Amino acid sequence: MTQHPVIQSIKTTLIYFAVWILLSGVHFFLLSYYYHLPVPVAVTDALVFNIIYSLLGLILWYAIRFSQPKYPSFSTLALYQLTFLVVFLSIWAGGSYSLLKAIFASNYKYQDFLDNSIPWRVIIGTFFYFLLVLVYYLVIYYHNLQEKTKAEGRLNEMVRESELNLLKSQINPHFLFNSLNSISSLTITNPEQAREMTIKLSDFLRYSVSMGKNKFAALGKELDHIRRYLDIEKVRFGNKLQYSFNIEESCLFCEIPVMILQPLYENAVKHGVYESTGEITVNTTARSVSGYLEIIITNDFEPGAPSRKGTGIGLANIRERMKLLYKDEQVMKTQVKGNKFEVLLVLPQKEANVS
């Protein structure tokens, strides 16, 4: 922080000098009514001592700010401040004394008063010095605290971005691994379907790459992406995989985390279609409710079918991303209803709810 806390704005400058005008008034009152000095003399005395002090007080900021030791200790700071105090008081008291001596050179009574008043002026000047130094140190401390908080915030944001990027990067390779295996098999059994699946996979990955750096995307775009995914899987499974979408038109423009839905459909295919001998339907419903976007994804499954083992990335990945983005673990819920597995996403749409 190099900007002076007093002269950084007109408001702070006016407040600073208003305080010194008030102190000058108190100074004048004491000299005039307590020591019975003539009004012109009392006014001049008050103005000279306080104006010089106020100007030196402004310069003091730079001495304190730019002479901070890298690893300060109490003894070091005390030595610094005692040195500054001696220099400050010498310039202030000596300069004011000399100027007033010159102005009232013929007023011997005032000169005697001035000589006798130096000790208590120095004591009062010392008090104001430490008060001013305390204010300056508080300003420096507050600024350093703000800078530290901002730096920690930026660091946390970078860490969170890294975590999100890592989680998103875990999705694409997982899906790509399955798709390439399927394409490899289809090149032997059905080359035409392999070609069709390759094209669809290319479109799918193009979207993933173009949106990879974004945090959020419109639901409509994400659903188009999901349809590509389901089309790829349908090439492999044929009529065994069915899907439907019941989406309120107002929801298409709602914001959701990028690539958050694909693992859910991958999970539905892996634990539904893979393990079933009959037709499996994946249903998607989206509606807007009181500032929240509700997305419900259900899929059939055969209760008695053996569970297919996986890497465990899907649902755990989504929960972790939701926690990082919304700081709320309740935005995603799963439940089993008979032979249907349901995933419910409740995503806040107000910016205040998303960090």
C-alpha positions in Angstrom: 0.0 0.0 0.0 1.7 3.2 -1.2 -1.3 5.5 -1.3 -1.6 7.8 1.6 -4.6 7.0 3.8 -5.3 10.7 4.5 -4.9 12.2 1.0 -6.4 9.2 -0.9 -9.7 11.0 -1.1 -11.2 14.5 -0.6 -13.3 13.1 2.3 -10.4 11.7 4.3 -8.4 14.9 3.7 -11.2 17.1 4.9 -11.7 15.0 8.0 -8.0 15.1 8.8 -7.7 18.9 8.6 -11.0 19.4 10.3 -9.6 17.5 13.3 -6.6 19.8 13.3 -8.8 22.9 13.0 -10.7 21.7 16.0 -7.5 21.2 17.9 -6.3 24.6 16.9 -9.5 26.0 18.3 -8.9 24.2 21.6 -5.3 25.5 21.6 -6.5 29.1 21.0 -9.1 28.8 23.7 -6.5 27.7 26.3 -4.0 30.4 25.4 -6.6 33.2 25.2 -8.7 32.4 28.3 -6.4 30.5 30.5 -3.1 32.1 29.8 -4.7 35.5 28.9 -2.6 36.0 25.7 -3.9 38.6 23.2 -6.2 37.2 20.5 -3.8 37.8 17.6 -0.9 36.1 19.5 -3.1 33.2 20.6 -4.4 32.7 17.0 -0.9 32.8 15.5 0.5 30.4 18.1 -2.3 27.9 17.6 -2.1 28.1 13.8 1.7 27.8 13.6 2.1 24.9 15.9 -0.9 22.9 14.6 -0.4 23.6 10.9 3.2 22.5 11.0 2.3 19.5 13.1 -0.5 18.5 10.6 1.9 18.7 7.7 4.6 16.8 9.4 1.9 14.2 10.4 1.2 13.6 6.7 4.9 13.1 5.9 5.2 10.8 8.9 3.1 8.2 7.0 5.8 7.7 4.4 8.5 7.4 7.0 6.5 4.6 8.8 5.3 2.9 5.6 8.6 2.7 3.8 10.9 1.9 6.7 9.1 -1.2 7.8 11.7 -4.0 8.6 11.1 -7.3 6.8 10.9 -9.2 10.1 9.9 -6.6 12.7 10.4 -7.2 16.4 9.3 -5.1 19.3 12.8 -3.8 20.0 13.3 -2.9 16.4 10.0 -1.0 16.1 10.6 0.8 19.4 14.1 1.9 18.1 12.5 3.1 14.8 9.8 5.0 16.6 12.1 6.7 19.1 14.3 7.8 16.3 11.3 9.2 14.3 9.9 10.8 17.5 13.1 12.7 18.1 13.4 13.9 14.5 9.7 14.7 14.3 9.6 16.7 17.6 12.9 18.5 16.7 11.6 19.7 13.4 8.1 20.6 14.7 9.0 22.2 18.0 12.2 23.8 16.7 10.6 25.1 13.5 7.5 26.5 15.3 9.6 28.0 18.0 11.9 29.7 15.6 9.0 31.0 13.4 7.1 32.4 16.4 10.3 34.0 17.8 10.8 35.8 14.5 7.1 36.9 14.3 6.9 38.2 17.8 10.5 39.4 18.2 9.5 42.5 20.0 7.0 40.9 22.3 9.3 39.9 25.2 6.4 38.8 27.4 5.2 36.2 24.8 8.8 35.1 24.2 9.2 34.3 27.9 5.9 32.4 27.8 7.1 30.5 24.7 10.3 29.5 26.3 8.5 28.2 29.4 5.9 26.4 27.4 8.2 24.2 25.3 8.2 21.3 27.8 4.5 20.8 27.9 4.2 21.4 24.2 6.7 18.5 23.7 4.7 16.3 26.0 1.5 17.0 24.1 3.3 16.6 20.8 4.6 13.2 21.9 1.1 12.1 22.9 -0.3 13.1 19.4 2.7 11.5 17.7 2.0 8.1 19.2 -1.7 8.5 18.6 -1.0 9.3 14.9 1.5 6.4 14.7 -1.1 4.0 16.2 -3.7 5.1 13.5 -1.1 4.6 10.7 -0.2 1.1 12.0 -3.8 0.2 12.2 -4.3 1.3 8.6 -1.2 -0.8 7.6 -2.4 -3.8 9.6 -5.9 -3.5 8.0 -4.5 -3.3 4.5 -2.2 -6.2 5.0 -5.1 -8.2 6.4 -7.2 -7.4 3.4 -4.4 -8.3 1.0 -3.9 -11.6 2.9 -7.6 -12.3 2.7 -7.7 -11.6 -1.0 -4.6 -13.7 -1.6 -6.1 -16.6 0.3 -9.4 -16.1 -1.6 -7.5 -16.2 -4.9 -5.6 -19.3 -3.8 -8.7 -21.0 -2.7 -10.3 -20.2 -6.0 -7.4 -21.6 -7.9 -7.5 -24.8 -5.8 -11.2 -25.1 -6.4 -10.8 -24.5 -10.1 -8.1 -27.2 -10.2 -10.4 -29.6 -8.3 -13.2 -28.9 -10.7 -11.1 -29.3 -13.7 -9.8 -32.6 -12.3 -13.3 -33.8 -11.7 -14.4 -32.8 -15.1 -11.4 -34.5 -16.7 -12.3 -37.7 -15.0 -15.6 -37.8 -16.8 -14.5 -37.7 -20.4 -11.8 -40.4 -20.3 -14.3 -42.7 -18.5 -16.9 -42.3 -21.2 -14.3 -42.3 -24.0 -12.9 -45.6 -22.8 -16.3 -47.3 -23.1 -17.1 -45.8 -26.4 -13.7 -46.7 -28.0 -14.1 -50.2 -26.9 -17.5 -50.4 -28.4 -16.3 -48.8 -31.7 -13.5 -51.3 -31.8 -16.0 -54.2 -31.5 -18.3 -52.7 -34.1 -15.6 -52.3 -36.7 -15.6 -56.1 -36.9 -19.3 -56.8 -36.5 -21.0 -53.7 -38.1 -18.6 -51.2 -39.8 -21.4 -48.9 -40.7 -22.6 -48.5 -37.2 -18.9 -48.0 -36.1 -18.7 -45.1 -38.6 -21.9 -43.6 -37.3 -20.8 -44.0 -33.7 -17.4 -42.4 -34.5 -19.2 -39.3 -36.0 -21.5 -39.0 -33.0 -18.5 -39.4 -30.6 -16.6 -36.7 -32.5 -19.6 -34.3 -32.1 -19.8 -35.2 -28.4 -16.1 -34.6 -27.8 -16.2 -31.3 -29.7 -18.7 -30.0 -27.3 -16.7 -31.3 -24.3 -13.6 -29.5 -25.5 -15.4 -26.2 -26.3 -17.2 -26.1 -23.0 -14.4 -27.6 -20.8 -13.3 -24.2 -19.4 -16.8 -23.1 -18.5 -18.4 -23.6 -15.1 -22.0 -23.4 -16.3 -24.1 -23.9 -19.4 -27.7 -23.6 -20.4 -29.8 -26.7 -19.7 -30.8 -26.8 -23.4 -27.2 -27.1 -24.6 -26.5 -29.8 -22.0 -29.5 -31.8 -23.1 -28.4 -31.6 -26.7 -25.1 -33.0 -25.5 -26.9 -35.8 -23.6 -28.9 -36.7 -26.7 -25.6 -37.2 -28.5 -24.5 -39.5 -25.7 -27.7 -41.5 -25.8 -27.6 -41.7 -29.6 -24.1 -43.2 -29.3 -25.2 -45.7 -26.7 -28.3 -46.5 -28.8 -26.1 -47.5 -31.7 -24.8 -50.2 -29.4 -27.9 -51.3 -27.6 -30.6 -50.6 -30.2 -34.2 -50.8 -29.0 -33.0 -52.1 -25.6 -32.3 -48.5 -24.7 -35.2 -46.0 -24.8 -35.3 -42.5 -23.6 -37.7 -39.6 -23.2 -37.5 -35.9 -22.2 -40.3 -33.8 -20.5 -38.7 -30.4 -20.2 -40.5 -27.2 -19.4 -39.6 -24.6 -22.1 -38.6 -22.0 -19.4 -36.0 -24.5 -18.1 -34.0 -24.6 -21.3 -32.2 -21.4 -20.4 -31.5 -22.3 -16.8 -27.9 -22.6 -15.8 -26.4 -25.9 -14.7 -22.8 -27.0 -14.2 -21.1 -28.0 -17.4 -21.0 -31.8 -18.1 -22.8 -32.6 -14.9 -25.6 -34.7 -16.4 -23.5 -37.0 -18.6 -22.2 -39.2 -15.7 -25.8 -39.7 -14.6 -26.9 -41.1 -17.9 -23.8 -43.1 -18.1 -24.7 -44.5 -14.7 -28.2 -45.3 -15.9 -26.9 -47.1 -18.9 -24.2 -49.0 -17.0 -26.5 -50.2 -14.2 -29.7 -50.4 -16.2 -29.2 -51.3 -19.8 -26.1 -53.3 -19.3 -27.6 -55.5 -16.7 -31.1 -55.8 -18.2 -32.4 -58.4 -20.6 -35.4 -56.3 -21.6 -36.1 -52.8 -22.7 -34.9 -50.0 -20.4 -36.3 -46.5 -20.5 -34.4 -43.4 -19.2 -36.9 -40.6 -18.4 -35.9 -37.0 -17.8 -38.1 -34.3 -16.3 -37.2 -30.7 -15.7 -39.3 -28.0 -14.1 -38.8 -24.6 -12.4 -39.9 -24.4 -8.8 -39.6 -21.2 -6.7 -36.2 -20.1 -8.1 -34.9 -23.6 -8.3 -34.4 -25.9 -11.3 -35.5 -29.5 -10.6 -34.2 -32.2 -12.8 -35.4 -35.8 -12.3 -33.7 -38.7 -14.1 -35.1 -42.2 -13.7 -34.2 -45.5 -15.3 -35.5 -49.0 -15.0 -33.4 -51.8 -13.8 -33.8 -55.5 -13.0 -33.6 -55.9 -9.2 -32.3 -59.4 -9.4 -29.6 -58.7 -11.9 -26.0 -58.9 -10.6 -24.4 -55.5 -10.0 -22.0 -54.3 -12.6 -18.7 -53.1 -11.1 -17.3 -49.8 -12.2 -14.7 -47.2 -11.2 -17.1 -45.4 -8.9 -16.4 -42.0 -10.6 -20.0 -41.2 -11.7 -22.2 -40.3 -8.7 -19.3 -39.5 -6.4 -17.8 -37.2 -9.0 -21.1 -35.3 -9.3 -21.6 -35.0 -5.5 -18.1 -33.5 -5.2 -18.6 -31.0 -8.0 -21.9 -30.0 -6.5 -20.3 -29.5 -3.1 -17.6 -27.3 -4.6 -19.9 -25.2 -6.7 -22.9 -24.8 -4.4 -21.4 -25.6 -1.0 -24.5 -27.8 -0.4 -24.6 -31.5 -0.4 -28.4 -31.6 -0.6 -28.6 -30.4 -4.2 -28.4 -34.0 -5.4 -30.5 -36.9 -4.0 -30.8 -40.5 -5.2 -33.5 -43.1 -4.3 -34.8 -46.5 -5.4 -38.5 -46.8 -6.1 -39.4 -50.4 -6.9 -37.5 -51.2 -10.1 -36.6 -47.6 -10.8 -33.6 -45.7 -9.8 -34.2 -41.9 -9.5 -31.8 -39.0 -9.3 -33.1 -35.6 -8.2 -31.1 -32.4 -8.8 -32.4 -29.2 -7.1 -30.2 -26.4 -8.5 -30.6 -22.8 -7.3 -30.8 -20.3 -10.1 -30.1 -17.1 -8.2 -26.5 -15.9 -8.4 -26.5 -15.4 -4.6 -26.9 -19.1 -4.1 -24.0 -20.1 -6.3 -20.4 -19.2 -5.4 
